[in-house]
Every structure is written in C-alpha cells, then in structure tokens.
Amino acid sequence: MLINEGDLLWTPGRDKVERSNLSSFIRWLNSERSLDITDYDGLWQWSVEHLEDFWQAISVYFEVQLSAPYKCVLGKKSMPGAEWFPGAKLNYAQHIMRQERPDTTAIHFLSELSPVVTHMSWEELAGKVRILATQLRGLGVKPGDRVVSYMPNIPETVIAMLATTSIGAVWSSCSPDFGARSVLERFAQIEPRILFCVDGYRYGGKDFERTDMVAEIIGHLNSLEHVIYLPYLNKHNEVPRTGNTTIWYELLEQPPVAADDFEFEQVPFDHPLWILFTSGTTGLPKPIVQGHGGITLEMLKYVCLHLDVKDADCVFFFTTSGWMSWNTVVSALIGGARIVLYDGHPTHPDPDVLWQMAADIRMTLFGCSPAYVQLLKKMGVVPNDHYDLSCLREILMSGSPVSPETMAWFYQNVKEDLWVVSASGGTDICSAIVGGSITLPVYAGEIQARCLGADTHAFNEDGEKVVGEVGEHVILQPMPSMPLYFWDDTDFQRYNESYFEDFPGAWRHGDFVKFNSRGGSYVYGRSDSTLNRFGVRIGTAEIYRTLESLTEVEDCLIVNLNLPDGNFFMPLFVKLPDTLVLNEEIKEKICERLRTECSPRHVPDEISQIDAVPYTLTGKKLEIPVRKILLGTPVEKAANPGAMANPQSLDYFIHYARRRTNVLPT
C-alpha cells in the first residue's frame, strides 16, 4: 500500500482522550488556575506564553518534593544561564524511589546471557539502592563527586545510577561496546572517583571480553580512587583485584537499610545530576551537565503527559546504557511504571525476540529506532501473526527521522489500534522537543506536536519563523533540562559555540524541521549534513525515505562535497542485498525514483556500492565524518572508531577518497 507523507493513520477514541494523563492535567489547570483550555494546541500555547506558570503547575500537579522553598520560578531567563527555581532543594532519585511499594514489579530483564525474563520488585530495587548508596558514602563519596559506569543495560546499572544520584554524586555512563579510547575521551574530562565496570558482555551470540580494556581505562584515569567490579560475562572467573577493587556482590552483602533510616541528599535545583556525552564521532565528546530539578520536572512532564505513562504500564525502549534513551527509560519509573531492560542484539537468537518478550510481560509501550524496523522488514517479521499484543497501546520511535512507511508498518504488522509516536530531541535536553500527544491523530511521517514548555520553531536563513517550509530547528525560551553547562566550560565558550552562534538568543538544535499549520512537524536530518544543491537545502532524510521503498536498496548514505569556485559533488553510496551487484539498470531506477518523487536536485552525481553504511554506537549515520574523509581530512581527525558500531565500514571511504583525489570535479 502506497503511503504518502501526511496520510491519516490513526485517530484516538474519545475514551482514550478522556482517560489520558494530559486531559486530567487540563481539567486540573482549568479548575485550579481558572483557565479555559480546550485542546492540546491551547495547552501548548499557554505553556510557552506563560512559561513560569506552566513549570510551576507541573511542580504542584506532580507533587514535586522540595525540602527548601524557591524564591521564584525563573530567576534569570537568559540562554544559556537560566536560573530555575532558585533556592529550592530536592533529589531526583527520591522522586523515583517514592514509587516503592510492596509486591510490585519495578524491572523486567532479559539478556543473551540470561534468556529467560527475570523480575525485580520495587522492594528489591529500593533495598539494593539504599545499601549501595550507604556503601558509597562509606567510601567517602560526597555530593558533586563523579561516579562513572562501564556497564550494560542491566538492573545493576540502574541500581548504581540511583544510588549515586541519591547521595548527590554525579553519574555518567558508557556502555561496554565503547572502546577504551572513547571511554577515556569522555571520563578523563570529568575526573571520576568511582568506576563501576563489568568483565564483558554478549551480543549477537558472541562474547566480548573487556577485562583488558577495563585495565587500560583504570590505568589512565588518575582520579580514580575505587573500582566496583561486576563479574557479568564470566561469573565464576577469577576477578582481577587491586587494593582499591571491590566485587559488586560483596558490596551488596550488607544488612538492609530501612527506608525511614535512609536520607536522600537534598541538593540545589541546579545541582549536577548526570553528565551525558555527545557522540564524539567528529571531535572530543561534549560533556553535557543536567541538573536534579530540571530533569525531575522534564521527566514528569515527558513521561506522564507526552507518553501517557500510568502506574500499570510497562515501558521498553531498545537502547544501551550509553545513550540518553536509557536515562529516559529508567526515568519512566518516576511515573510508577514497570520498565524493561534488554541486553543483547535485537534480532538474536530469533528475529522476533523482542516481540516474544513484549507478549510475555504484557508490554504497553514498545520503543525502537527506525533502523530496527528496517531489520524487521528485511527478515519478514510480522509480530501480529504470532503474538498476543493486546496490551500494547503505544510505539515510541526515536533516534533518526521516521518515514511515513516506517510508521505505517506498525499498523500493518503489529496492530491497527495503536498510538505510534515519533519524537525528536536528544542528548542536549535528555528528552524530546517535538513529540506525542495521545489526544491527537497520527499522520504518516509526522511528529504530532511541539512538546509542552518547548517554544520551538523553524527559522529560515534570516532568522525568521517559517511554517510549511524547511528551516533550522530552534528553541526561543529556556527549558529546565537544558544543559546547566558543559563540564569545565566555565566561560560557556563551547556551550555558546554549540547552540547560539548562528541565531543569538535562540537555541539552534542542529536539525532541519518543517512545521505545518496544525503544529505537526517533520524532521529532515541534521542541518550540518545539509545537501545544498543549486541554492536549495535538502535534508538527507528525504533521500533515505525515498529509497527505502526500493527492494534493491538495503541501506544508503549520501553526502554533498562543496568544491572550489562554488562547485559541488554529491555521491550516493548504497548497500544492496548480497545477491545483487550495482549495475546501470539499478542506478537508473534509483535516479528515476529520486527525480520523480523528490526533484532533479535530489539525483546524485554518482552512485557506488558499499558493503556497510557507517553508524555510531547509537545508530546514527556518519554523514559528516564521511564528508570530511572524502574532502581529504585524515581519518583519525574525521572520526573516532571507538564511537562507531562498525569502524571497518570507513575503509571503503578512505580508499574512495584516495582514488578520487585527482578526479573529483573542480
């Protein structure tokens, strides 16, 4: 079935709308604040026109526990440097842990090492958090100290994060698929005192030992005072011990700490909670510092209002512990939901392993990236043919632009009555800027709405708001979860360079976006990987979406090379099924599809066949590093292999650049 951008895919029933958290919030606002809000658009408009009233209402409605009062909602409104709730004190982990209740599951867990779903109760989770937090205090960890993790997406990592943040220490995480260089580029910037680590992990049926890599990391982090080691891959192997190494199980074998006897560290609203890092594929990763108060408010808003998460829900997103989606999944606990952790390959040992898990634990929210859907299409997986997914009501898609066909796939292969949410935001705010509302229809390829409190628009090159045309994605007012600062960037130089150089006073997010008249949006990829042809800016996602429908193309990557004297050269690189070899017939089919469905400007200057498209560890195509390599930048300066999922995929482009050095158009 042909799906066009903007086709109506789903409309929520009246009952769904009325029972939603969002509708409850609107009713409360109208009653308690004497407002007259009737729909989502009215709520968003009020949230940005009365920014302080909105965030104060979020704090009151969700009963945020403040141990010290605030002087005002917004002391300074500047970006950067906004001061939210000055004077207030609270603790993020306390708002997670207040959901503790008896005989209730908090975490479901499945991995390739443990292929039977296990369950952790709230009592076990909270009990272990209190024990570990007490032990960390005993090791001398104080508020503001950095605690880092080199652990997979497992319950122990959640416990370590909550224990760290409950005592006011600052959390940061890399998943163990990161190489030592990538880990050190991140952790060395923030000088951690404590390291949590594992001996290895299993992915796609293959074991990856990490003991040597852990030793290298420890050896180069001079600030480390203690290592907490979890034998995960080989539980019975001898663990390398030094004078400052403790085994996870030994640290947890302590008397229980009663909830009434445990004190959460009360920290200022803007006290650092965690440090998230940018991908680091083209330079030193930026250490983004986000605060206890901002993340607490943002997660209550995003999880409960935009994802409509309730007490009985079961939330999953396929992610690793090195991606901000992991922080969001863990934060779903703040709404009382159960969360699902999966450690392993998403199609191993069976292509539908995640759907089997979804049926077994009666999942209500299933999250993934568009790349995962492409895998399922290739393997012919149709979940609805084999599994009872009657409890599933929501799909969350993020990580890269979502095509109309990808959204439609869920209605055709999973369930007709399904709320498919596409969201875009990222590490910078650890949330979404544009996302979902269960009160609105779903249109193919379209993100439903601007998120509440996000004064976001498309700017043209003159810094003017535009509707119905592609522009730079900008935010015009501060949000509480925006970075407090970059670590050790005391003069905000890197911060300003990253977000505010192009449009002073407006946050430039770095995406191409188009908003329509009803407030929906389409994201067209990173604006810094723009294809500028004959003065027309093209988002790479337009190319990828068009070629998705061709059976001959499994994956592709396109870049535009700006050459001397205003010339340019736009090559397209395609991965074909193993049985095919690129020939003139396939090339012409690709060009004709781009010419007719997009425009003649979208047609590449050259098409080449590759074995693999290079990706980051978080599933993003490396368009900018490839462009740099093709323009002659040494590979070691263009990309960091340790931050890549498939470093060998760059070899083709290195050789391509050498071959084309003397023949590129000039």
N, C-alpha and C positions, 0 to 999 in steps of 0.2 A: 504494500500500500504506500503510495506517494505521500510523504508528509512535508508540508511547507512551513516555513517559519511563521509562527503566529496562529497556526491552526488550533482550535479549541480541543483539548484532550480530556478535561475533567472539570466538573463543577461540584462544589461541596453541597451536600444536602443541608436543609435548614437545621436539622437536628445536630449535625456536626458543628455548624457555625454556633448555635446557641450553647452547646456544651463545651466550647473551646475556652481555653485559658484567656485568650485575647478578648472574647466577648465578656467574660467575667470581669476583666480589668476595665473595660469600657464602662460597664454598668457601675462599677465601684467609683470610677472617676466622675461619672455623671451625678452620682448620689453624694459623694463626699466632697467634691470640688465644684459642685453646681455648674457642670459643663453640659453641653448638648452635642456630644459626639455620636454620630450615627453609623460610621463605617470606618474601614481601615484608612482610607485616604485622609479623612478628617482627623483621625488619631495621629497619623504621621505628621500632618501639617501642624497640629497643636504641639507635638513633641519637639519640633525644631523652632517654632515661633516662641515657645515658652520653655526653653531648654532646661532652665534651672527647676521650674515647676515639675517638668517631666521626670527628671532624675530624682528629685526629692520624693515624688509619688512612687517611683519604683522602690526606693528605700523603705517607705512606710508600708506599701502594699505587701511586700515580701518580708516584712518584719526583720529587716537587717538589724543585727545586734551590735549596737555601738556602746562601748564601755566608757566613752567620753563624748560629750556633745560637740557638734560642729558650730562654727561661728557663722557660716553662711554656706550655701551650696557651691558657689563658684567664686573663689576669691579673685583670681585673675582669669581672664577669658582668652588670653593670647595663645597662639600656636606657634612654636612649642612654648611650654611653660605654664599651661593652665593649672590652676590650683583647685582641686575638687575637695569639697567638704573639709576645709582646714580646721584643725582642732580635733576631729573625730578620730577614735581608735577602734579597731576591730581585728578580726583574724579570719582569713579566707577558709582555712581548714576547719575552723569551728562551725562555719555555716554548712560544710559538708557533713561533719560529724554529728550535727544536731538531728540528722535523719536517723541516727541509730535507734533501732527498735528490735525487740525480741522476735525470734522465729521468722525472720525475713531475710531473703537473699539480697546481697548487695552486688556480688560479682559472679558472672558465669565465665568459665575459662576453658579454652580448647587450644591445643597446640599439636604440632607434628610429633613432639616428644611425648605428649600425653593425649592420645587421640580419642579419649572419652571425656565428655564435658564434665568438669568439676564445678562445685558451687561453694562460694564463701559467704557466710552470713554476715549481717551487719555487726553482730556481737564479736565475731572473729576478726573482722576487718578493724573495727574500732579498738578492740583489745590489743591487737598487734601494733596499731599505730601508737597507742599510749605507751606500750612497753618500749618500742623503738625510740620514740621521742624522748623518753626518760633516759634511755641509754646514751643518746646523742648529747643530751645535757651533761651526763656524767663524763663524756669525753671532752667536755669543755666547749661545745658548740654554742655560740651566742647569736643573738639577733644580728642579722647583717652578714654573718659568715656564709660563704658559698659552699654548697654541698652538691656534688655532681654525680651523675649516673651514667654507666655504660651497661645498660640492662635492656632486655627485650620487653615486649608488650605483655607483661605477666603481672599477676596480683602483687608480687613482692615489690615491683616498681611503683605501683600505686601506694602501697604502704609506706615506702621510703619517701615518696613525694609529700604525702600528707603528714608524716612525722616531721619532716624537715620544715615545712611551712607552718606547722602548728607551734613551733618554738621560735618562729621569726627568722629562721635562717633562709637563705635564698637558693632556690632549686634551679638546676639546669641539667639537661639530658641529651645524650647522643645514643642512638640505637647501635647495637654491636655490629651492624653491617657497615658502619663507618670505618674507614681505615685510620691507622694511628695518626697520620699527618693531619687528617681532617679533624679528628678529636682534639689534637693538640692545638690546632689553629683556633679552636673555639675555647677550650678550657684554659689554655695558658693566658688568655686575655683577662680572665676573671679571678685567677689565683685561688682555687678552691682549697679548703682544709680537709674535706672528707670526700672519698670516692667510693661509690657502690659499683660493683662490677661482677661479671659472670665469666665463666671459663670458655663459653662458646654457645652456639645455637644451631638449630637445624632448619634448613629452608629448601623446599623442593626435593626433599628426600636426601639431601646431602648435609653432612656435618661440617661445621666451620669452627675449628679450634681458635680460641682467642687468648690463650694463656701468654704466648709470646708477645702479642700485641698489647695486652694489659701491662706486661712488664715494661714494655717500651714507653707506654703512656705514663706509668708511675715514675719511671726513671727521669722523665723530662718535666714533671710537674713539681718544681721545688717547693711549692707552697703546701703540698700535701702533708698532713700530719697523721692521717689514719685511713686505712683501706678496709672496707667491709665487703667480703668476698662471698658470692653465692655460687656453689657448685651446681650448675644447671644442666649443662650438656652431659657431664660425666659425674653423677652424684657421688660415686664411690671412689673416684680417683684421689690420689694424694694432692692436697691443695698447697701451692707454694706459700710458705709463711715467712714473714719477716717480723721484726719486733713491733711493727705498727699495723699488723693484719689481724682482723677478727673474722671468724666464719659467721655467716648470717644466722645459722641455726643456733649457734652458741649465744649470740647476742640476744636472740628472742627467747631463749630458755630462761626466763626470769619470772618472778611472781607477777601475777596480773596487777594492773593499776586500775583502780575503780574510777569510773567517770567523775565522781564527786571529788576525787583526790587529785585530778589532773588539771593543771592550769594552762590554758592556751595563752601564748604570749600576745598581749594586746599591743598592737603596733599602730603608728600613724596611718591614716588613709593612704598616703603615698609611699608607704614603706615597701621596698622591693619584695615582690613575691617570687618571681622566677625570671630567668633570662632565657629568651628564645633567640635562636640564631637564624639569620638568612641563609640561603642555600650555599653560598660560598663557592659557586662554580666559576666565578669570574674575578674574584678578589677575596680579601680577608673577610670572613663572615662578620656581619654586624651584630653585636650583642645587644638585643632589644630588651630593655628592663621594663617590666609591667608591675603594677602595684596591687597590694591586697584589696584595697577598696574598689579600685576601678574594675578589676577582674570579677570581684564578687557581684557588683551591680550588673556588669555586662553579661555575665553568665546567667544570672537570674532572669534578665530580660530575654536573652537569646534562647536559652534552653526552654524556658517556660512559655514565653509568648510567641517566639518565632518558630520553634519546633513543637510547641504544644505538648511538652512532656509532662506527664502526670505520675502520681505515685505508683500506679500499677504497670507502668510502661517498662519496656525492655529495649535498651538502646545499644546499637552497634555501628561502628564505622571501621572499615578495614584500613588500618594505619599501623605505623610503627611508633615507638616511643621517642623518635627523633623528629616528629612532625607535630605542628600545633594542633592538628586534629586529635591527637592523643590527649592533650590538655583539655580539649573541649569534651571528649568522651568522658573523661574522669569527672569533669565538672557537671555532667548530667546527673551525678549523684546529688547535686545541690537541689534538684527538683524532686528527690525521693525515688527516682527510677533505679532499676537494676541496670548495670552496664555489662557489656560483653567484650571480653578481650580474646583476641586470636593471634597466636604467634606461629607464623608459617606462610607458605605460598598459598595464594587464594584459590588455586585450582589443583592442589595436591593434598592427598593422593588421588582424589577424584575431582573432575571439573566442577562438580556442584557441591563441594564440601561445605561451603558457607551456607548454601540453601538448606542442606540437611540440618546444619546447626540451627538455622533460623526456625525451621519447623519444630525441632526437638525442644527448644526452650521457649517457643511461642513468642518470637521476637515481634515487636511492634514498629521499630524504626530500624531500617537497614541502610547503612551509608557506605558509599564507594566512590571511586573516581570514574570518569568516562572510559579510561583505559581498561578498567576491569570489564566493562560492558563489551568492549571490542573483543576481549578474550572469550567471553561467553558466546558472542556471535560466531566467532571463528570455530568454536568447539561444538556449536549446535545445541547449547544448553537451553532447555525450556523448563524453568523451575515449576511452573504451574501444572506440568504433565505428571509430576512425581510427588509433590509435597503439599501437605496441608498448610497453607499460608493464610488461613482465615484470620489470624490475629494481626497479621501485618497490615498496617494502615499508612505507612509513610516511608518514602525513599528520599534520602538526602544525597545529593550529588555535589561534589566539590573537587578542587584540585586543578582543574583546567576547564576551558569553555565547554559547555554541554550543547550538543547539536540537537535539533528537533527530532532526528531519527533515534538518537540515544534515549531521549525522554519517552518517545512513543514505544520503544522496545519493551519497557516495563509494563505498559498497558496491554501489549500484545502477548507477552510471555510470562508475566507474573500475576497480574490481577487487574481487572477493569476498574474496580472501585479502589483507587489508590491515589494518595496525595504525593506527587512527585515534586520534590523541592530542589531547585537549583540555587546555589548560593555562591557568592564571591566576596572575598575579603582577604584574610590571610594572616600570616605571622605578625604583621605590623600591629594589629589590634587584637589578635588571637580570637577572632570572631568574624562575622560577616558584615559587610556594608550594605549589600543588597541580598535579599533572601526571601524566605517564605512567609505566607500568611494563610492559615487554613480557611480563612473567611473568603478567599478569592479563588477564581477559576485558575486552571493551569493551561497555559498556551505553549505550543511546541517551541522549544529553544529559548523560551522567555523566563527570566527571573521575575518572580511575581511582583516584588515591591522593594522600595527603599526600606532599610531597617529603621526601626524607631530610634529617634535621637540622632540619626545619621543624616546631616544636612548635605546630601551628596547629589552631584550633578555632572553633566558633560560640559566641558569647556571647549570652544574652538581655539584656534591658534592665537586669537586676540584676547583670550581670557573672558569670553562672553558665554553665558549659558545657552545651550542649544538643545532642542527637542526634535527627534526624528532624524538626526544625523549623528554620525560617529564623532566622538571627541575624547579628550582626556578625562579620565575619571578623577574627580576632585571632591574634597570634603571642605566645607566652608566654616564649620564650627567645631570646637573640640569635642571629643568623646572620652569618657573616663578611662577606657582601656588603651588609649593611645600610649605609646612609649613615654615613660617618665623622662627617659634619656637613653642614650647608648652608653654602655659601661665605659668608664674612663674617658668620656667625651664631655669634659667639664664645661667647655665653651660652646657646646651644641653645634660645633662645626660640621661633623659628619651627619648629624640629625638634619640640619638645615639643607645641606647638600642633597640629602636623600629625598626630601619631601617638599621643600619650599623655594628652591632656586627658580623654577620656571614661572610660578604664579605666586608672588609674595603675599603672604596671609592666607593662602589656600593650600591645603594638603594635596599634592599630586600623587595619586596612588600608583601610577605606572601602568594602568590598563587602558585600552581603548573600550569605550562603552557607548551604547546608544540607548537613550530613554525614549519611550513612546508617550503619547498623551494620557494614557491611563496609569502611568507610573511604573510600568514594567520596563525591564532593561535586557539588553543583550551585550555580553562581554565578548570582545573580538581578539583577545590575546594581549600580550604585553606591548605597550606602546614603544618601548625601547627596542623591540624587534620589528618595528614597522617596515612594511614593504611600501616604499614611496616610488610610485611609477608615474611618470609624466605629471608630477604635481599632485597626484591622488594618493591618499594614505589608505593602505589596505591592511586589515588585521589578518594575521596568519591563520586564525581560526576559520576564516571564510574559506580558505583553500582547503584546509583539512576536512571541514564539514562536507564540502562538495565532493571530495574524492573518497569519503567514507562509503558512499553508495556503490563504488566500483568494486566488483568482485576481484579484479586483477590487482588491486592495491590493498595491502595489509596495513601499511603504515607509511608515513611520509614526513619530510621536513623540507621547509623552504626558507631561503634567506635572500636578501637583496643586498648587493655589494655596490656601494657608492664609489665610483671611479673618478679619476681626474677629469676636469673640464665638464663636469655636470653629467657625465655618462654613468650608466649603471648596468649591472648584470645580475639576473635573477635565476639561479639554478634551482631545480626541484630534485630532491632525492627520494626515491621510492623503494620500499621493501615489498617485494612480490611474494606470493606463495612459492614454496620450494619447487613446485613443478613448472614454474614459468620463468622465462627469460625475457627481459625487456627487448621489444622489437618496435619497428616503425608503426605497426598496427596499434599496439598498446599506447605508444606515445601519442598518436593522433587521437585516440579515444580519450586520453587524459586531457589533451588540449581542447578538444571539442566540448567536453563536459564543462571545463572551466570557462570557455568562451561563451557558451550559451547560458549557463546557469549563473555566471558571475559577470564577466565582461572581458573584452580583449586584453585589458590591462592585467588581468589575473593569469594570463598564459605565460608560463616560464620561458626563459631564453634557452634552457637546456634541461633535459631530464636524464638522470643517471640512476642506475640500480645499485642499491646497497644491501648489505646483509642485516643491518640493525640500525635503528634510529637511536642516537644517544639520549639518555634520560638521566635526570637527577635521581637521588635516592627517594625523593618524594613524588616522582612520576611526572616531572615537567621536562619538556623537550629542550635541549640545549641549543636554541637558535642563536643566541648571542655569541657563545663560545665558538660555534661552528663558523659564524660570520667572521669572527676575529681571525680564526685559523686560516680561512680562505683569503683573507686580506694580508696574510704574512706574519701575524703575531705568533711568536713561539708558543707551542702547545702548553708549556709549563706556566706561561703567563696568561694564556687564554682560558684555561680550565684546570680544575683540581680533580684528578681522577678519583681521589678518595671520597669525593662528594657525589660520585656517579654510580648509577646502578650497573652500568656496563662500560667500563673505561675503554675496553678494546674496540668499541664502536667508533672511537675517534680516529683509529688508524687509517680508515678509508679517507677521511677528510684531510689528514696530514699528507697522504700520498697524492690526493687530488690536487691540493694546493701546490705541491711541487711540480706536478705535471703541467698545471695551467699557468704557472708563474709568467711564462713568456707569451702566452697566447690569449690571456684574458682581454676582452675588448678594452680599448683605451679611448 
